[in-house]
């Protein structure tokens, strides 16, 4: 018996230590060696500690034969929400990503939701109210550290040695906006605890935290956070004014101060000297988010497209006006509002289930805190008048304290519920949301103890459930470990690729793809690395023809197979089709049928991202590549291909008139057709669109040169050189100076060309001719340079 009691205590200790650790670590936790520094690592921590805690709690129940369970109507919509998300995951456009999260959004992936639901029942049923206070204190202390670190970051005081952390926008919560949202959400809880906590150290900590919150809010100066402060301050003022018997009215100055300062920043936005500019955060506005949500619902009304798939929906359903904005090429993986994000990805059923959970929680919070509490106090007064015994003063103070704690948690929960409609929540903020909900339920709703009798049906059911959970949890741990190792390998592969270690990169990323084949990101990156490696092999003169041919064939096959694997893994992700098209485009002229596959892949990409001018432009380039491979006898076929290319470029320009690559490529087609006037006109228009594009400047200069407009050619080549000291530009600038009888300038330019390519005999001969006053091309086979001489150094690349 004594041994069983010891096991019960051990299990209970493991369960509670695990969730205390979770409360302390999650807001500040990150690791530098996985693909997603914050979200993926936080999710791994959440899953591990929640499953350990829940398993230990169930084992304790099985050994002791008894357990406490808190009853609340809030449990029902939570379970319904969980079941709805299960179906959303099953019918998702990318079930793997919706279940696991990364590389998709992890905030409400199904694995994260499983962890949140288990944590909810642990906090609401397994903790006593004193332990709930300890848990909340751990969370508040961790949030304090996260905010303090964020302040140092904004001021440019980088405390960590990692390269990614040396930027003002980095903090352990997420974006700077998320940090400000967290500060605004926790302000009411910190503020009410200052009023009621009697211990000096704790009260000092809460007061210091409130001051830090004010500093964070002012530094970040995020307008949504200020509106949340308004909501929290108004609720605090209302609460303190109504509960004068519990809360000292003199503390009204605290929420009034924050109300005043928030309104000041909302309407006047004063600039305070000495405060650094906050990092700019780009996110979708409410109008754009709503538009994408409603257009998605027309095709996926009930269950949406699946958790984490907003990037798919954004690409497919964004408004045409988006191409006119400065951020037209930004790919958003999350909506600007969590409500619209849920509406898009979980459909009407998923968002409605969450709204019911939120609404019922708010309803019962108001009922328990105010209506039921008022009745309880009236009964106490009645009992006092009738001479019945009342709880002592100490017990009353304890009850009042836990009422204030419950009220603080509830007000913060309300503020975060408002943020749900105004901002996209990340994993940390979603964690705080479920923690606030669970601890509030655990504090205000009563629990009942149950006895599991040996050999009874309830005991048998519970044992069966425990076994299922153990097997399921063990499977999750194993798969999560594989995912984590694969993510680390992937990150190491990317690092090796950036350092030019191609083979190391291939080994690491191919290992990641084999270990975790459900991640399309690995296959995409692998395909691109194989293509890059194939290019290196094709230019490596040290390899024998047979060896180079074998390696080239292997890399090409692997690139094609990897691109196909990416598409097969997630066929609704436009990035996978784009990568597949890129691979086949690189093989045009090398493998028969590559052009057709490239075109089909770009067409599939355009279907998934219909407003993006990049895909029709690239499709047009494929047609141009095909046309350039044809000889003079295939004139009709070449004409058809160029016409197809023009149609694609014009389609891209129609989507985005100022898209420089499409305009440039259209000019190149005109040149291939011999329409120099049209080419010049289009290139001049492209120059207006992209004045700093060196390729446009060079091509326009070359076209002027070919049409003998040497003055304009000189101007463009000189402008191109100010953008980039390019060998080809110098070469043609030298020829242009010669045509303008500026031989001294031509000599200086060709001397620079000679330094760049000292082994080029043609350049040496040109210099000799210039210095001796001869014709620049005298003694050369080609009287007119048809193409730019290639440097020997370039051949080796």
N, C-alpha and C positions, 0 to 999 in steps of 0.2 A: 504493500500500500504506500509506504513511504517513498519507495523507488518510483512509483507511478506519479506521486506528487512532484517529485524532483523533475521528472520528464515534462510534466505539465508546466512547471515554472520555466524550464529551459525553452520549451516551445513558445511560451508567452513572451519571454524575453527576446527571443530571436525575432518574433513577429513585430514587436513594438520597436525594437532597435532599428529594424529594416525601414519602417515607415518614418521614424524620426530622421534617419539618415537621408531618406528621400526628400523630406521637407527641407532639410538643410542644404543638400547638394544640388538639387535640380536647378534652381535659379542661377547658380554660379558655375555649373558644371560644363566643361567642354574638354575635348582632347584634340591634339593637333594632327593626328595621323590617320584620320578617316576622311572619306569624301566630303561629308557635310560636318563641319567643325562643331556646330551647335546642335542642330535638330536631330541628326542621326545618333550622336553620342548621348544626348538627353533621352531619346527614346529607348536606347539600349539600357541606360541606367534605370529608367522607369519600369521597363519590363522585368528586368532582373530583380529589383528590390520588391516590387509589388508581388511578383509570383512567389518569391521566397517568403515574404510576410504572410501571404494568403495560405500557402502550403503549411507553414508552421502553425497558423491559427486553426486550420482544419485538423491537423494532427493533434493539437492540444484538445480540441473538442472530442476527437475519437478516443483519446486516452482517458480524459476526465469523464466523458459521458454526459457533459452538460455544456450549454452555451447560452449566451444572451443574444437576443435579436431585437433590434429596434424596429417598431412598426411605424410606417408612415405612408400616406397616400402617394407621396413623391416616388416611392419605389416603382409604382406601376408605370407611369410614363417613362421612367428611366429604362425599364426592361423593354418597353415597346420601342423606344428609340434604339436600343441595342439590336433588337430583332430586325427593325427596318434597315439599319445599316448593314446587317448581315446580308439581306437580300440585295441591297445596293451594291455591295462588294461582289456578290455572285454574278450580277448582271452588268458589271462595270465594263467600260471599253478597254480597261487594262486591269483585270482582276488582281494580278500580282502586285502592281503598284498600289492599288486601293487597299489591299490587305496589309502589306508591309510598310508602305510609306516610301522612304527614300529609294530611288532618286525623285520620287514624287513628293508632294507635301506630306509631312508626318503629323501635322497638328491633330487631325481627326481620322487618320488611317484606322482601319479596323483593329489592328493590333494595339494601337494606342487607345482606342475606345474600350477594348477588352480590359486593358490595364486600368483605365479610369473607373470603369464599373466595379472592378474588384476592389480598387482603392476606396470607392464610395462606401461599399458595404463594410470594409474594414474600419474606416473612420467613424461611420455612423453606429456600428454595433460592437466593435471590439475594444473601443477606448472609453474609459470613464471620463466624466466631464473635466476633471483635473488634468488628465492626460491629453485631452483635446486642447487645453490651454498650452501645455508644453509643446504640442505639435505646432500650434499656430505661432508660438514664440520662436521656434526653430525656423519656420518659414519666414517670419518677419525679419529675423536676424540675417538670414541668407539674402533676402531682398535688400536689406540695408547694405550689405557688402556689394551686391550687384550694382546698386545705385552709386555707391561710393567709387567703385572702379569706373563706372561710366562717366562720372564727373572728371576723374583724372584723365580719361581718354579724350574728352571734349577739350580739355585744356592742353592736350598734347603731351601729357606726362605718361609715357608708355612704360608700364611696370613689368610687362612680360617680354621675353626675348624673341618671340615668334614674329616672323615677317608679316603675317596676316593681321597681327594685333596692333601694328604700328600705324594705325589710322584712326582719326577721331570717331569714325562711324562704328567701330567695333566695340561691342560690349557683350556680356554673357547672357543677356536676355534675348537679343535679336537686333532689330533695327533701333535707331535712336527714338523713333516714334513709339515702338513697343516699350522701351524703357520708360518713356514719359507716361504711357498708358498705365503701366504697372504702378508707377508712383501715384498717379491720380486715383487709381482703384484702391490702393492701400491707405490713402490719406484718412478716410473716415475711421477705419479700424485703429490706426495709430492714434488718431485724435481722441477717440472715446476711451481708449485704454489709458491715456495720460490722465484723464479725469478721474478714473476709478482705481487705478493701481496705487497702492499705498507704499510699496517697497521702493526705497530711494533709488537703488541701482536700476531697476526695471523702468521706473518712471523717467529717470534721466535718459535711458536708452530710447524710450519712446519719444521723448521731447527732442532729442538729437535727431531722431529719424524724421520727425516732422520738419525740422529745419533743413535736413538734407533733401527731403521731397520738394520743398520750396526752391532750393537751389537747382535741382534737376529740372523742374518745370520751367524755370526762368532760362536756364542754359539751352535747353532743347527748344523751348518756345513753340510747341506743337499745338496748333489750333484745336485739334480734336481733344487733346488732353486737357486744354483749358475748359472746354465745354463739359467735360467729365468732372472737372473740379467744381464747376458751377452746380452740377447735379448733386455731387457729394456734399458740398457745403450747404445747399438748401435743405437736403435731407437731415444733415446734422443739426442745423438750426431748428428745424421742426421737431426733431426728437428731443433736443435739450429743453426746448420751450414747453413741451408736453410732459416731460418727466422731471419736473422740478424737485420732486421728492427723492429722486435718485441722483440726478445730475445737477451740479451747481451751475446756476444761470450765469455766473461770472465767466464761465468758460465759453460763453457764446462769442466772445471776442475772437476765438481761434477760427471757427468756420466763417465768421464775418470778414476776417482779414483775408482769407483765401478767396472768398466770394468777390471781394473788392479787387484784389490783385488779378484774378482771372478775368473779370470784366474789363479791367484796364488793358490787359494784353489782347483781349479779343477785339476790342473796338478801337484802341489807339495804337497798339503794338509799339510801345516805346523802345528805342534803341539805347541800351545801357552801355556806357563806355567801359572798355576793358574786358567785355565778354566776347569770346571768340564766336565767329559765325558757326551756326550749327550745320552738320552735314545734311545735304539735301537728300530727301527721300522721295523717290518717284513711285507713285501708286495710282491705280485707276480711280477716277472720281465716281461718285454715286451714279451719275447719269450713264456713263459708259458701262459700269458694272450691271446696272439694271437692264440695259439694252441687251447685253450678252446673255443674262439670265433668261429673259423672256424669249429671246430667239432660240436658245437651247431648249426651253420647255416645249416649244412647238414640235420638236422631234423626239424629245425624251421627257415627257411630262411627269411620269409617275415616280421613277427612281433616279432620274438624272443620268449623268454619264459616268458616275463613280467618283469616290473620294480621291482627291489629288489630281483629277483630270482637267482642272480649269484651263491649263495651258492649251489643251486640245480645243476646248470651247472658245477660248479667246482667239486662236488662230482662225477658226472656222466661222465665227459669228460676230467678229468685231465690226463696228460701223465703218462705212466707206469714208466718213470724215476723218477717221483716224490717220489715213495716209497723208493728210494735210498738216498734221502736227509735227513738232520737232522730234517727238519720241516715236515716230511711226515704226521704226525697226526694233523697238524694245519688245521682248516677248515676256508677257506677264504670266507668272505661274499661279497667281492668286488674285482674287477679286479685291476691290478696295473696301468691301464690306463683308463681314463674315456671314451675314444673313444672305446676301446675294451669292456669295460663294457656295453656301449650303444649298440654296435654291437651284443653282446651276448644276452642282455635282451630285446632290442627293435627291433632287426633284421635289415635287410638292409633298410627297409622303415623308421624306426625310426631314425637310425643313419644318413641316407641320408638327412632326413628332417632337422635334427639339423645342418649338415654340410652346407646345402643350406642357412639356417638362418645365420650361422657364416660367410660364404663366401659372401653373399649379404651385410651383415652388414659391413664387411671389405671393400668391393668394394665401397659402398656409403660413407663410412667414408673417404677413400682416395679421392674420387671424390669431396665431399663437402669441405673437409679441404684444399685441395691443388689445384685441377683443378678449381673448381668454385670460390675459394678464390682468385686465381691468376687473373681470369677474372674480379672479382669485383674490385680488386685494379687497374687493367689496366683502367677500366671504370672511377674510381676515378681520376686517373692521366689525362685521356682525358678530363674529366669534368673540372679539374683544369686548364688545358691548354686553354680550351675554355671559361674560366672565370665564369663557373657555380659555384653556392654556394656549399660549402662542409660542412660536419658536423664539429662542433667545435672540439677543441683539447680534451676537456673533453669527448665528445662522442666517439672520436677515441680511447682514452685510455680505455674506458669501453668496446668497441667492441673488442679491442685487448686482454683485460683481458679474456673475455668470449671465444675468440678464443683459447687462451692458456689453459683455463679450459677444453674446448672441446677436444683439442689436448691431454692434460694429461689423460683425461678419455679414449680417444681412444687408446692411447699407452698402458695404463694399461689393457684395454680390449684385445688388441693384445697379451700381455704377458700371460694373463689368457687363451686365446685361444690356445697358444702354450702349456700351462700346461695341457690343456684338453687331449692332446695326450701323455703326459709323466707321468701323476699321476692321481690317483683316487680322484675326488673332493667330498667333503662332503657338507652338507646343507649350511654351512656358505659361502663356496667358490662359490657354485652355486647361492646363494643370491647375492653375490658381482658381479657375472657375469651378471645377469639380471639387476641389478641396474646400472652397467656401460653402458650396452646396452640402457636401457630406458632413462637415463639422457643424454646420447650422442644424441639420437634421439630427445629428447625434446629441446636440445640446438641448433642443427644445421638445423632442419627441421621446416618449417613454419606451423602455425596453422590457422584455419579458424573458425570464430564464426558462430553458427547456431541459428536460432530462432525457437522455437516450438510454433506454433500458436494454440490457444485453439480449440479443436474439430477437428483438422486436423488429417490426417492419420498418419504422423510421430509421433505426440503426442500420438495417440492411441497405436501405436507400442511400443513407448518408455515406456508408462505406463504399458503395458502388460509385457514388459521386466523387468521393475522395480519390478512388483509383483512377477514374477517368481524368480528373484534374491533374493527377500526378503524371499520367502517360502523356496527356496533352502538353502540360508544362515542360516535361522533359524534352518532348519533340521541339517545342518552341525554343528552348535553350540551345539545343544542338543546331537548329537552323539559323538562329540568331548569331551564334558563334561563327558559323560558316559565312553568313552575310558580313559580319564584322571583319573577318580575316580577308574576305574578297575586297571589301571597301579599302582596307589598308593597302593591299596589293595594288589596287587600282591607283590610289594616290601616289604610291611609290613609282608606279609606271609613268604617271604623268610627270612626276619630278624628273625621272630619268630621261623622258622625251625632251623636256625643256633644257636638259643639259647636253643634248645631242647623243645620248646613249640609246640608239635605236633598238638594238637587240635586247638590252635589259628591259626597255619599255615594253617590247613585244612579249617577252617572257612573263613579266609581271601582270600585264593586262589580260593576256590570254589565260593565265592562271586564274585571275579573278572571274573571267567569263565562264571558265569550266566549273569553278566552284559554285558560282551563283548565276546560272544561265538565264534566269528570269529578268535580269536587268538589261534593258536594251541599250543603255548608255555604254556599257562595256563593249558590246558588239560594234556600236557605232565608232567608238574610238579605235577599236582594234582594226576595223576596215580602213580607216584613214591612215593608221600607222603602216599597214601592209602596202597601201598605195605609195606612201612616202618612201618606204624601204625599196619598193620596186623601182622607183625613179632613181634612187641612189645606185642601185645595182646596174641599171641600164647605162649609167654614165661613168661607171667605174672601169677604167681602161686597164687596170691591173688584173682583172679577172679574165680567164680564158673564155672563149665563146661558148663552149659546152657548159662550163660551170655557171656562167652568167645566165645562159638560157634556162638551165635547170632551176636556178634560184628565182629567176624572173617568173617562170611558170608557176612555181610554188607560191610565191607572194601574190600573184594575180588570183590564183584559185582561192587562196585564203581570204583575200580582200572581198571577192565576190561572195563567198560563203558567209563571211562575217556580216556583210551588208544584208544578205538575205535573212540571216538569223535575227538581226535587229528588227526587220520588218515583220517577220513571223512572230516575234515576241510581243510587239505592240504595233499592230498595223494601223492604228488610228493616230499615231504620233508622226506628225509631218517631218520631224527631224530625221526619222529613220528612212523615209522615202527620199529625202534630200541627200542623205549619205549614200544610199544605193545609187541614185542618179549620178552623184559625183564620181563614184567608183567606175561606173560604166562609161562616163564621159571621158575619163582618163584613158580608157582602153580603145577609144575610137581610132580606127586606123591600124590597130594592133590585132584585134579579135573581131571576126565577122559577127554582125548582129549587135555589137555593143551600142551603136547609135540608137537602134530601135529600143533597146532596153532602157537606155538613158532617157529617151523621149517619154516612154511609158511611165517611168518613175517620176519624172518632172510633172507629168500630167496628173499622176496620183497625188503628188505634193500640192499642186494647184487646187485640186479638189478639196483637200483638207485645209488649205490656207489660200482661199480664192482671191484675196485682196493684196497678196504679196507680189510685187513686180519682179522679184528675184527669180522665181521659177520660170515664168515665160521667157525672161531674158536668157536664162541658162539653156532653155530648150532651143531658143533661137541660135545660140552659140553652137549647139550641137549640129544644127543644120548647116551652119557656116563651116564647121570642121569637116563635115561630109563633103560639102561643095569644094573645099580646097584640095581634097584628095582626088578629085576627078580631073581627067585630062581634057584637051581641047575637043576630042571626038565626042565627048559626053556633054556637049553644050546645053542641050535641052534639059537633061536631068539636073545639071548644075543650076540652070535658070529656075527650075521648079523648087529646088532646095533653097535658093536665095529668096524666092518669093515666100516660102514658108517661114524663113527666118525673119523677113520683114514683118510678116503678120504677127509673129510672136513679139517682136520688139515694139510694134505699134500697140499691141495689147498691153504690154507692160507700161508704156507711156500713157495709155488711157487710164490705167489704174493709178498711176502717179506721174503726172506730167513732168515733174522736176527730177525724175529718177535718172541720174547721170549715166550709169552703165548702159541702160537701154538706148538712150539717145546716142551715146558713143558708138555702140555696136551697129545701130542703124546707119550711122555715117560710114562705118567700115563696109557695110553691104553696098552702099552707094558707090564707094570707091571700087569695090570688086566689079561692079557693073559698069564702071567707067564714067559714072556721073559725078564728076569732080565738083561742079557747082553745088549740087544738092549736098554732097559730102561736106563741103566747106560751110555751107549754111547751117547744117545740123551740128557740126563741130563748134561753130561760133555760138550756137544756142547752148550747147553742152558746157562751153566755157563759162557762160553766164551762170549756169546752175552750179558748176563745180570749179570755181576759180583757182582752187589750190590742188587740183588733180594734175599731177605731173604727166600722166599718160595722155590726158586730153591735150595739154599744152604741147607735148612732143608731137602727137599725131597731127595736130592742127598746123604746127610748124612744118612738118614733113609734107603735108598736103599743099601748103603755100609754096614750098620749095619745088614740088613736082609741077605746079602750075606757073612756075617762074615769077611768083610774087615774092621776091627775095627780101624786101624790106619787112614785110609782115612775118616772113619766115624767121628772120633774125630776131624780131621782137618776141616771138613765141619761144624760140629756142633759148634765148636769154632768160625769159621768164621761167622756163622749165628748169634751167640751171639754178635759179634762186631757190627752187623747191627741192631739187635733188641733183647732186653732181654726178650725172649719169654719163657713162662712156659713149653710148649711142648719140646722146644729145650733143656732146662735145664734138663728135665726128661731123655731124651734119651742120653744126654751127660753124665749124671751120670751112666746110664747103660753101656755106652761105656767105661768109666773109669774103671768100675768094670771088664769088659771083658779083659781089658789091665792090670789087677792087680794093678791098681792105686787107692786103696781103700780110701786113705786119701783125694785124690781129689774128689772121688765119694761122700764121706761123706759131704764135704763142699758144693758140688753142691746140694745134696738132702736136706741139711739144708736150702738152699735158696728156694728150691721147697716147703718145709714145711712152710716156712714163707709166701709164696704166697698162699698156700692152707692149712691152719692150721687144717681144719676139715677132711682132707683126711686120712682115716685109713691105706690105702695101703702104702702111703708115710711114715707114722710113722713106720709101720712094716719093710719097706725096711731099714730105718735108724737103727732100732734096730738090724737087721740082720748084717748090715755093721759094726756096732760098736762092736758086739759080735763075729765077725769073721765067722759068719755062711754064708750059701749060700744066695745070695741076695733075692731070691724068696721063701725061706723056710717059710712054714706056710701060704703061700698065695694059693688061689684056683688055679690061673693060674700060671703055672711055667714059662711061657713066656708071656710077655705083648703083647696082640694082638692089643691093642689100648691105646692111652694116656688117663689117668684118667682125667675127666673133673672137673674143679674147681666148687665148689658150687656157687661162685660169678658169674661164667660165665652162669650158668643156669638161674640166675635171670635177665640177660640182655634181 
